[in-house]
Each structure stands twice: as C-alpha cells, then as structure tokens.
Amino acid sequence: MEVKEENKEEYEIHGDFSQDTISAKYDELCRNYEEVYNSVGWPDPVQCAEKAIENGFTGESHVLDMGCGTGLVVDYLKEKSGAETVNAIGIDASEGMLKKAKAKGLYSEIRNFLLCNPENFNTNHSDLLGKFDFVTASGLLAEGHATPDVFDEMIGALKVGGYAIFTSRIEYLEPLNYQKGMDERVESGEWEFVKKEAYEKYSKAKDCPLGRFKPVMSEVFVFRKL
C-alpha cells in the first residue's frame, strides 16, 4: 500500500469515535476521506450496492442511504446498475461529509442528523416512514457509530417487502449487540433474514497497517421487511 506522506496523520486519527463526537470527527476527516479509505481497500459501499442490485434495485427504486458519508454507495449503485439516476435520500451526522455528497449531485435530498434515536426519527422525519424500497448503511454499524436502535429506523423507513442492507465487522456483532438486535427483530416478525456474506476489508493494509486500518473480516447483511 502506497501512503502519501501528507495523509499519514489522517490515517492515524481515523478512530476513537463516539456518538458525542462523531459529527465533529467526520467534519475533520472529510477532506481526503475517499482517498484514505480507497487506498486501504474498503469494499463496504460496493458490497451494499451489489446486494441491492441482486435484490431488484432499478433506477425507479427509492433508496435511503443511512450514514451516507460522501455518497459512495449511491456512486456504486449508479455505476453498477447502469441507472441514469438514483432516487436516493442521504442521512449523515457530519455536515462536512454531506457537502461532499451534495457536490456529486447524486441525492435528491440530504439530511443532517444523528441516527439511533427512533423517537426523533419517527417524530421529526416522519415523512421518511414506509417510503423506501432499500435502506443501505455502509460502515455505519461500527464502534462509536451506531447502536442496535438503528435497526428500528431501518424497518420504519422501509416499505413492506423492502430490503435493509448493511455491513459490520464480524468482531463487532456480539459485543455491540448487533447480532442480538437483528435476531430479536426476526423473532418479533418485523423483518426476515435473507442473506449474509463475508469479505475482507482493509486488505491493502496488510504490509503497512496504520491506525485502525489493518485487514479484518466483515459481513454484509440483507434483511427484508415483513
């Protein structure tokens, strides 16, 4: 992996996230975000896009991209599906990241708020409820980023029969209660498990680990709202 000298400091500060500081943290990191993550091998956005396409995404589908960052999921949806446009709304806690996403012109709307607060989602963003064919979340299920409450927001935003597609490191599934949260919502009949698939992230950092960037196994999950 080739690391530009001017980017080394940025690799080191990608970490120590918390719900209280995540907005400011990503405002700080947004400048070279795509360059940094693409250089270490970050397949999460393309994994989400490919699974959406496998499950029927078309240019007519309505997509809610949670934790949308700079818009990579929608980038890949457009590229890999061949759709001329993507009907997508993006949500992110960072104004800096949303400015990057908005500049691409891929989203019909972007909203700046912190997820994992279903009461706020249901009250202040009620126009998003039951509206979407797909909810995507690339890299959102991570330490200091999201709690299992985000699953309720995903389910709420989906149409019946719509798909929630998201990624997580395998090492996060049990300690952060993500697996428990998924299973509980299967048992309650809110959604059904469709598929999961393992892959390696940060694979390009094998020979040059920096900060939190070192090869680690992750999974992409697909659930369908009942």
LOMARTOR-151158 format. One record per residue: z, x, y of N, C-alpha, C in turn; residue in one letter. Coordinates in Angstrom, 1 decimal. Layout:
// residues N
R  Z  X  Y  Z  X  Y  Z  X  Y  A
...
// end
This chain:
// residues 226
R  0.0  0.8  -1.2  0.0  0.0  0.0  0.0  0.9  1.2  M
R  -0.9  0.6  2.1  -1.0  1.4  3.4  -0.2  0.7  4.4  E
R  0.8  1.4  5.0  1.6  0.8  6.0  1.4  1.4  7.4  V
R  1.0  0.7  8.4  0.8  1.2  9.7  2.1  1.6  10.3  K
R  2.1  2.8  10.9  3.4  3.3  11.5  4.0  2.3  12.4  E
R  3.2  1.6  13.2  3.7  0.7  14.2  4.3  -0.6  13.6  E
R  4.0  -0.8  12.3  4.5  -2.0  11.7  5.7  -1.8  10.8  N
R  6.1  -0.5  10.6  7.2  -0.2  9.7  8.5  -0.9  10.1  K
R  8.8  -0.9  11.4  10.0  -1.6  11.8  10.0  -3.1  11.5  E
R  8.8  -3.7  11.6  8.7  -5.1  11.3  9.0  -5.4  9.9  E
R  8.5  -4.5  9.0  8.8  -4.8  7.5  10.3  -4.8  7.3  Y
R  11.0  -3.9  8.0  12.4  -3.8  7.7  13.2  -5.0  8.3  E
R  12.7  -5.6  9.3  13.5  -6.7  9.9  13.2  -8.1  9.3  I
R  12.3  -8.1  8.4  12.0  -9.4  7.7  13.1  -9.7  6.7  H
R  14.1  -10.3  7.1  15.2  -10.6  6.2  16.4  -11.1  7.0  G
R  17.6  -11.3  6.3  18.8  -11.8  6.9  18.5  -13.1  7.6  D
R  17.8  -14.1  7.0  17.6  -15.4  7.6  18.7  -16.3  7.4  F
R  18.9  -17.2  8.3  19.9  -18.3  8.1  19.4  -19.5  8.9  S
R  19.9  -20.7  8.6  19.4  -21.9  9.3  19.7  -21.8  10.8  Q
R  20.8  -21.1  11.2  21.2  -21.0  12.6  20.2  -20.1  13.4  D
R  19.7  -19.1  12.7  18.9  -18.1  13.4  17.4  -18.1  13.1  T
R  17.0  -18.9  12.2  15.6  -18.8  11.6  14.6  -19.1  12.7  I
R  14.8  -19.9  13.7  13.8  -20.2  14.7  13.6  -18.9  15.5  S
R  14.7  -18.3  16.0  14.6  -17.1  16.8  14.0  -15.9  16.0  A
R  14.4  -15.9  14.8  13.9  -14.8  13.9  12.4  -14.8  13.8  K
R  11.8  -16.0  13.5  10.4  -16.1  13.3  9.6  -16.0  14.6  Y
R  10.3  -16.4  15.7  9.7  -16.1  17.0  9.5  -14.6  17.3  D
R  10.4  -13.8  16.8  10.4  -12.4  16.9  9.3  -11.8  15.9  E
R  9.1  -12.4  14.8  8.3  -11.9  13.8  6.8  -12.3  13.8  L
R  6.5  -13.3  14.7  5.2  -14.0  14.6  4.0  -13.1  15.0  C
R  4.3  -12.1  15.8  3.2  -11.3  16.3  2.2  -10.7  15.3  R
R  2.8  -10.1  14.3  2.0  -9.4  13.2  2.3  -10.0  11.9  N
R  2.7  -11.3  11.9  3.2  -11.9  10.6  2.1  -11.9  9.5  Y
R  0.9  -12.3  9.8  -0.1  -12.4  8.7  -0.5  -11.0  8.3  E
R  -0.6  -10.1  9.2  -0.9  -8.7  8.8  0.1  -8.1  7.8  E
R  1.4  -8.3  8.2  2.5  -7.8  7.4  2.5  -8.4  6.0  V
R  2.4  -9.8  5.9  2.5  -10.4  4.6  1.3  -10.2  3.8  Y
R  0.1  -10.2  4.4  -1.1  -10.0  3.6  -1.1  -8.6  3.0  N
R  -0.5  -7.6  3.7  -0.6  -6.2  3.3  0.3  -6.0  2.1  S
R  1.3  -6.8  1.9  2.2  -6.6  0.7  1.8  -7.5  -0.5  V
R  0.9  -8.4  -0.3  0.5  -9.3  -1.4  1.3  -10.5  -1.4  G
R  1.0  -11.5  -0.6  1.8  -12.8  -0.6  0.9  -13.9  -0.9  W
R  0.9  -14.3  -2.2  0.0  -15.4  -2.7  0.5  -16.8  -2.5  P
R  1.6  -17.0  -1.9  2.2  -18.3  -1.9  1.3  -19.4  -1.2  D
R  0.7  -19.0  0.0  -0.2  -20.0  0.6  -1.4  -20.4  -0.2  P
R  -2.0  -19.4  -0.8  -3.2  -19.8  -1.6  -2.8  -20.5  -2.9  V
R  -1.6  -20.2  -3.5  -1.1  -21.0  -4.6  -1.0  -22.4  -4.3  Q
R  -0.4  -22.7  -3.1  -0.2  -24.1  -2.7  -1.6  -24.8  -2.5  C
R  -2.5  -24.1  -1.9  -3.8  -24.7  -1.6  -4.6  -24.9  -2.9  A
R  -4.5  -24.0  -3.8  -5.3  -24.2  -5.1  -4.7  -25.3  -5.9  E
R  -3.4  -25.5  -5.9  -2.8  -26.6  -6.7  -3.1  -27.9  -6.0  K
R  -3.2  -28.0  -4.7  -3.6  -29.2  -4.0  -5.0  -29.6  -4.4  A
R  -5.9  -28.6  -4.4  -7.3  -28.9  -4.8  -7.4  -29.3  -6.3  I
R  -6.6  -28.7  -7.1  -6.6  -29.1  -8.6  -6.2  -30.5  -8.7  E
R  -5.3  -31.0  -7.8  -4.8  -32.4  -7.9  -5.5  -33.4  -7.0  N
R  -6.7  -33.1  -6.6  -7.5  -34.1  -6.0  -7.7  -34.0  -4.5  G
R  -7.2  -32.9  -3.9  -7.4  -32.7  -2.4  -8.9  -32.8  -2.0  F
R  -9.2  -33.6  -1.0  -10.5  -33.6  -0.3  -10.3  -33.5  1.2  T
R  -11.4  -33.5  1.9  -11.3  -33.5  3.3  -10.8  -34.7  3.9  G
R  -10.7  -35.8  3.1  -10.1  -37.1  3.5  -8.6  -37.2  3.3  E
R  -8.1  -36.2  2.6  -6.7  -36.3  2.2  -5.8  -36.0  3.5  S
R  -4.6  -36.6  3.5  -3.7  -36.4  4.6  -2.6  -35.4  4.1  H
R  -2.4  -34.3  4.8  -1.5  -33.2  4.4  -0.4  -33.0  5.4  V
R  0.8  -32.9  4.9  1.9  -32.4  5.7  2.3  -31.1  5.3  L
R  2.2  -30.1  6.1  2.5  -28.7  5.8  3.8  -28.3  6.4  D
R  4.9  -28.3  5.5  6.2  -28.0  5.9  6.5  -26.5  6.0  M
R  7.1  -26.1  7.1  7.3  -24.6  7.2  5.9  -24.0  7.3  G
R  5.1  -24.5  8.2  3.6  -24.2  8.2  3.4  -22.8  8.7  C
R  4.3  -22.2  9.4  4.1  -20.8  9.9  2.8  -20.7  10.8  G
R  2.0  -19.8  10.5  0.8  -19.5  11.2  -0.4  -20.3  10.7  T
R  -0.2  -21.2  9.7  -1.2  -22.1  9.2  -2.0  -21.6  8.0  G
R  -1.5  -20.6  7.2  -2.2  -20.0  6.1  -2.6  -21.0  5.0  L
R  -1.7  -22.0  4.7  -2.0  -23.0  3.7  -3.3  -23.8  4.0  V
R  -3.3  -24.2  5.3  -4.5  -25.0  5.7  -5.7  -24.1  5.8  V
R  -5.6  -22.9  6.2  -6.7  -21.9  6.2  -7.3  -21.9  4.8  D
R  -6.5  -21.8  3.8  -7.0  -21.7  2.4  -7.5  -23.0  1.9  Y
R  -6.9  -24.1  2.3  -7.4  -25.4  1.9  -8.8  -25.6  2.4  L
R  -9.0  -25.3  3.6  -10.4  -25.4  4.2  -11.4  -24.5  3.5  K
R  -11.0  -23.2  3.3  -11.9  -22.2  2.7  -12.2  -22.6  1.3  E
R  -11.2  -22.9  0.5  -11.5  -23.0  -1.0  -12.0  -24.4  -1.4  K
R  -11.8  -25.4  -0.5  -12.3  -26.7  -0.9  -13.7  -26.9  -0.3  S
R  -14.0  -26.2  0.7  -15.3  -26.4  1.4  -15.3  -27.5  2.4  G
R  -14.1  -28.1  2.6  -14.0  -29.2  3.5  -14.3  -28.7  5.0  A
R  -15.0  -29.5  5.7  -15.3  -29.2  7.1  -14.0  -29.2  8.0  E
R  -13.1  -30.2  7.7  -11.9  -30.3  8.4  -10.8  -30.7  7.4  T
R  -9.5  -30.4  7.8  -8.4  -30.8  7.0  -7.5  -31.7  7.9  V
R  -7.2  -32.9  7.4  -6.3  -33.8  8.1  -4.8  -33.4  7.9  N
R  -4.4  -32.5  8.7  -3.0  -31.9  8.4  -2.2  -31.9  9.7  A
R  -0.9  -32.2  9.4  0.2  -32.0  10.4  1.1  -30.9  10.0  I
R  1.4  -30.0  10.9  2.3  -28.9  10.6  3.6  -29.0  11.2  G
R  4.7  -28.6  10.4  6.0  -28.6  11.0  6.6  -27.2  10.8  I
R  7.2  -26.7  11.8  7.9  -25.4  11.7  9.0  -25.3  12.8  D
R  10.0  -24.5  12.4  11.2  -24.3  13.4  10.9  -23.3  14.5  A
R  9.8  -22.5  14.3  9.5  -21.5  15.3  8.4  -21.8  16.2  S
R  8.7  -21.8  17.5  7.6  -22.1  18.5  6.5  -21.0  18.5  E
R  7.0  -19.8  18.2  6.0  -18.7  18.2  5.0  -18.8  17.1  G
R  5.5  -19.2  15.9  4.6  -19.4  14.7  3.7  -20.5  15.0  M
R  4.2  -21.6  15.6  3.4  -22.8  15.8  2.2  -22.5  16.9  L
R  2.5  -21.6  17.8  1.5  -21.2  18.8  0.3  -20.5  18.0  K
R  0.7  -19.7  17.0  -0.4  -19.0  16.2  -1.2  -20.1  15.4  K
R  -0.4  -21.0  14.8  -1.1  -22.1  14.1  -2.0  -22.9  15.0  A
R  -1.5  -23.3  16.1  -2.3  -24.2  17.0  -3.5  -23.5  17.5  K
R  -3.5  -22.2  17.7  -4.6  -21.4  18.2  -5.8  -21.5  17.2  A
R  -5.5  -21.7  15.9  -6.6  -21.8  14.9  -7.3  -23.1  15.0  K
R  -6.7  -24.1  15.6  -7.4  -25.4  15.7  -7.5  -26.2  14.3  G
R  -6.7  -25.9  13.4  -6.8  -26.5  12.1  -5.9  -27.7  11.9  L
R  -4.9  -27.9  12.7  -4.0  -29.0  12.6  -4.3  -30.1  13.6  Y
R  -4.2  -31.4  13.2  -4.3  -32.5  14.1  -3.1  -32.6  15.0  S
R  -2.0  -32.1  14.5  -0.7  -32.2  15.3  0.2  -31.1  14.7  E
R  1.1  -30.6  15.6  2.1  -29.7  15.1  3.4  -30.2  15.7  I
R  4.5  -30.0  15.0  5.8  -30.4  15.4  6.8  -29.3  15.2  R
R  7.7  -29.1  16.2  8.7  -28.0  16.2  10.1  -28.6  16.0  N
R  10.5  -28.6  14.7  11.9  -28.9  14.4  12.3  -28.3  13.1  F
R  13.6  -28.3  12.9  14.2  -27.7  11.7  14.3  -28.7  10.6  L
R  13.8  -28.4  9.4  13.8  -29.3  8.3  15.2  -29.2  7.6  L
R  15.3  -29.9  6.5  16.6  -30.0  5.7  17.6  -30.9  6.4  C
R  17.2  -31.8  7.2  18.1  -32.8  7.8  17.4  -34.2  7.7  N
R  17.5  -34.8  6.5  16.8  -36.1  6.2  17.1  -37.2  7.3  P
R  18.3  -37.2  7.8  18.6  -38.2  8.8  17.8  -38.0  10.0  E
R  17.6  -36.8  10.5  16.8  -36.5  11.7  15.3  -36.8  11.3  N
R  14.9  -36.4  10.1  13.5  -36.7  9.7  13.2  -38.2  9.7  F
R  14.1  -38.9  9.1  13.9  -40.4  8.9  14.0  -41.1  10.2  N
R  14.8  -40.6  11.2  15.0  -41.3  12.4  14.0  -40.9  13.5  T
R  13.9  -39.6  13.7  13.1  -39.1  14.8  11.7  -38.8  14.5  N
R  11.4  -38.9  13.2  10.0  -38.6  12.8  9.6  -39.7  11.7  H
R  10.0  -40.9  12.0  9.8  -42.0  11.0  8.3  -42.3  10.9  S
R  7.5  -41.9  11.8  6.1  -42.2  11.7  5.4  -41.3  10.6  D
R  6.1  -40.3  10.1  5.6  -39.5  9.0  5.9  -40.0  7.7  L
R  6.7  -41.0  7.6  7.2  -41.6  6.3  6.1  -42.3  5.6  L
R  5.9  -42.0  4.3  4.9  -42.7  3.4  3.5  -42.5  3.8  G
R  3.2  -41.4  4.5  1.9  -41.2  5.1  0.9  -40.3  4.4  K
R  1.5  -39.4  3.6  0.7  -38.2  3.1  0.4  -38.2  1.7  F
R  -0.9  -37.7  1.4  -1.3  -37.5  0.0  -0.7  -36.2  -0.6  D
R  -0.5  -35.3  0.3  0.1  -34.0  -0.1  1.1  -33.5  0.9  F
R  2.2  -32.9  0.4  3.1  -32.2  1.2  3.1  -30.8  0.6  V
R  2.9  -29.8  1.4  2.9  -28.4  1.0  4.0  -27.6  1.6  T
R  4.6  -26.6  1.0  5.6  -25.8  1.5  5.5  -24.4  0.9  A
R  4.9  -23.5  1.6  4.7  -22.2  1.1  5.7  -21.2  1.6  S
R  6.6  -20.7  0.8  7.6  -19.8  1.2  8.8  -20.5  1.8  G
R  8.9  -21.8  1.9  10.0  -22.5  2.6  11.2  -22.4  1.7  L
R  11.1  -22.5  0.4  12.3  -22.5  -0.5  12.7  -21.1  -0.7  L
R  13.5  -20.6  0.2  14.0  -19.3  0.2  15.4  -19.2  0.8  A
R  16.0  -18.0  0.6  17.4  -17.8  1.1  17.4  -17.9  2.6  E
R  18.3  -18.8  3.1  18.4  -18.9  4.6  17.3  -19.8  5.2  G
R  16.4  -20.3  4.4  15.4  -21.2  5.0  15.6  -22.6  4.7  H
R  15.8  -23.0  3.5  15.9  -24.4  3.1  16.9  -24.7  2.1  A
R  17.5  -25.9  2.2  18.4  -26.5  1.1  17.6  -27.5  0.3  T
R  18.2  -28.0  -0.8  17.5  -29.0  -1.6  17.3  -30.3  -0.8  P
R  18.0  -30.5  0.3  17.7  -31.7  1.1  16.2  -31.8  1.5  D
R  15.5  -30.7  1.5  14.1  -30.7  1.9  13.3  -31.6  0.9  V
R  13.8  -31.7  -0.3  13.1  -32.5  -1.3  13.0  -34.0  -0.9  F
R  14.1  -34.4  -0.3  14.2  -35.8  0.2  13.2  -36.1  1.3  D
R  13.0  -35.0  2.2  12.0  -35.2  3.2  10.6  -35.2  2.7  E
R  10.3  -34.3  1.6  9.0  -34.3  1.0  8.7  -35.7  0.4  M
R  9.7  -36.2  -0.4  9.5  -37.5  -1.0  9.3  -38.6  0.0  I
R  10.1  -38.6  1.1  9.9  -39.6  2.1  8.6  -39.6  2.8  G
R  8.0  -38.4  3.0  6.7  -38.3  3.7  5.5  -38.7  2.8  A
R  5.7  -38.6  1.5  4.5  -38.8  0.6  4.3  -40.3  0.4  L
R  3.0  -40.6  0.2  2.6  -41.9  -0.3  3.0  -42.0  -1.8  K
R  3.2  -43.2  -2.3  3.4  -43.3  -3.8  2.1  -42.7  -4.5  V
R  2.4  -41.8  -5.4  1.3  -41.1  -6.1  0.9  -39.8  -5.4  G
R  1.5  -39.5  -4.3  1.2  -38.2  -3.6  1.9  -37.1  -4.2  G
R  1.5  -35.9  -3.9  1.9  -34.6  -4.5  2.7  -33.7  -3.6  Y
R  3.9  -33.3  -4.0  4.6  -32.2  -3.4  4.3  -30.9  -4.1  A
R  3.9  -29.9  -3.3  3.5  -28.6  -3.9  4.2  -27.6  -3.1  I
R  5.0  -26.7  -3.8  5.8  -25.8  -3.1  6.1  -24.5  -3.9  F
R  6.5  -23.5  -3.3  6.8  -22.2  -4.0  8.2  -21.8  -3.8  T
R  8.7  -21.0  -4.8  10.0  -20.3  -4.7  10.1  -19.1  -5.6  S
R  10.8  -18.1  -5.2  11.2  -17.0  -6.1  12.0  -17.6  -7.3  R
R  11.7  -17.2  -8.5  12.5  -17.6  -9.6  14.0  -17.3  -9.5  I
R  14.3  -16.2  -8.9  15.7  -15.8  -8.7  16.5  -16.7  -7.8  E
R  15.8  -17.5  -7.0  16.5  -18.5  -6.1  16.7  -19.8  -6.7  Y
R  16.1  -20.2  -7.8  16.1  -21.5  -8.3  17.5  -22.0  -8.7  L
R  18.3  -21.2  -9.4  19.6  -21.6  -9.8  20.7  -21.4  -8.7  E
R  20.8  -20.2  -8.1  21.9  -20.0  -7.1  21.8  -20.9  -5.8  P
R  20.5  -21.2  -5.5  20.3  -22.1  -4.3  20.2  -23.5  -4.6  L
R  20.4  -23.9  -5.9  20.4  -25.3  -6.4  19.0  -25.9  -6.3  N
R  18.0  -25.2  -6.2  16.6  -25.8  -6.1  16.3  -26.5  -7.4  Y
R  16.5  -25.8  -8.5  16.2  -26.4  -9.8  17.0  -27.7  -10.0  Q
R  18.3  -27.6  -9.7  19.1  -28.8  -9.8  18.6  -29.9  -9.0  K
R  18.2  -29.6  -7.7  17.7  -30.6  -6.8  16.4  -31.3  -7.3  G
R  15.5  -30.5  -7.9  14.3  -31.0  -8.5  14.6  -31.9  -9.7  M
R  15.5  -31.5  -10.5  15.8  -32.2  -11.7  16.5  -33.6  -11.4  D
R  17.4  -33.5  -10.4  18.1  -34.8  -10.0  17.1  -35.8  -9.6  E
R  16.1  -35.4  -8.8  15.1  -36.4  -8.3  14.2  -36.9  -9.4  R
R  14.0  -36.1  -10.4  13.3  -36.6  -11.6  14.1  -37.6  -12.3  V
R  15.4  -37.3  -12.5  16.3  -38.3  -13.2  16.4  -39.6  -12.5  E
R  16.4  -39.5  -11.1  16.6  -40.7  -10.3  15.3  -41.5  -10.2  S
R  14.2  -41.0  -10.7  12.9  -41.7  -10.7  12.2  -41.6  -9.4  G
R  12.5  -40.6  -8.5  11.9  -40.5  -7.2  10.5  -39.8  -7.3  E
R  10.5  -38.8  -8.2  9.2  -38.1  -8.5  9.2  -37.7  -9.9  W
R  8.0  -37.2  -10.4  7.8  -36.7  -11.7  7.3  -35.3  -11.7  E
R  7.7  -34.5  -12.6  7.2  -33.1  -12.7  5.8  -33.1  -13.3  F
R  4.9  -32.4  -12.6  3.5  -32.3  -13.1  3.2  -30.9  -13.6  V
R  3.6  -29.8  -12.9  3.2  -28.5  -13.4  4.0  -27.4  -12.6  K
R  4.2  -26.3  -13.3  4.7  -25.1  -12.6  3.9  -23.9  -13.1  K
R  3.8  -22.9  -12.3  3.0  -21.7  -12.7  3.6  -20.5  -12.1  E
R  3.9  -19.5  -12.9  4.5  -18.2  -12.4  3.4  -17.3  -11.9  A
R  3.8  -16.5  -10.9  3.0  -15.4  -10.4  3.8  -14.4  -9.7  Y
R  3.3  -13.2  -9.5  4.0  -12.1  -8.8  3.7  -12.1  -7.4  E
R  4.7  -12.0  -6.5  4.5  -11.8  -5.1  4.9  -10.4  -4.7  K
R  4.4  -10.0  -3.6  4.6  -8.6  -3.0  4.1  -7.6  -4.0  Y
R  3.1  -7.9  -4.8  2.6  -6.9  -5.8  2.1  -5.6  -5.2  S
R  1.6  -5.7  -4.0  1.1  -4.5  -3.4  2.2  -3.5  -2.9  K
R  3.4  -3.9  -3.0  4.5  -3.1  -2.5  5.2  -2.3  -3.6  A
R  4.5  -2.3  -4.8  5.0  -1.5  -6.0  5.4  -0.1  -5.6  K
R  4.5  0.6  -5.0  4.6  2.0  -4.7  5.3  2.3  -3.4  D
R  5.5  1.3  -2.6  6.1  1.5  -1.3  6.9  0.3  -0.8  C
R  8.1  0.1  -1.5  8.9  -1.1  -1.1  9.5  -0.8  0.2  P
R  9.5  -1.9  1.0  10.0  -1.8  2.4  10.8  -3.1  2.7  L
R  12.1  -2.9  3.0  12.9  -4.0  3.3  13.0  -5.0  2.2  G
R  12.7  -6.3  2.4  12.8  -7.3  1.3  11.5  -7.3  0.5  R
R  10.5  -6.5  0.9  9.3  -6.5  0.2  9.2  -5.6  -1.0  F
R  9.4  -6.2  -2.2  9.3  -5.5  -3.4  8.8  -6.5  -4.4  K
R  8.0  -6.1  -5.5  7.5  -7.1  -6.4  8.6  -8.0  -7.0  P
R  8.3  -9.3  -7.1  9.2  -10.3  -7.6  8.4  -11.5  -8.1  V
R  9.0  -12.1  -9.2  8.3  -13.2  -9.8  8.6  -14.5  -9.0  M
R  7.7  -15.3  -8.8  7.8  -16.6  -8.2  7.1  -17.7  -9.0  S
R  7.3  -18.9  -8.6  6.6  -20.1  -9.2  6.1  -21.0  -8.2  E
R  5.0  -21.6  -8.5  4.5  -22.8  -7.7  4.8  -24.0  -8.5  V
R  5.3  -25.0  -7.8  5.7  -26.3  -8.5  4.8  -27.4  -7.9  F
R  4.5  -28.4  -8.8  3.8  -29.6  -8.4  4.6  -30.8  -8.9  V
R  5.0  -31.7  -8.0  5.6  -33.0  -8.4  4.8  -34.1  -7.8  F
R  4.9  -35.3  -8.4  4.2  -36.5  -8.0  5.2  -37.6  -7.7  R
R  5.1  -38.2  -6.5  6.0  -39.2  -6.1  5.7  -40.5  -6.9  K
R  6.8  -41.1  -7.4  6.7  -42.3  -8.2  7.0  -43.6  -7.3  L
// end
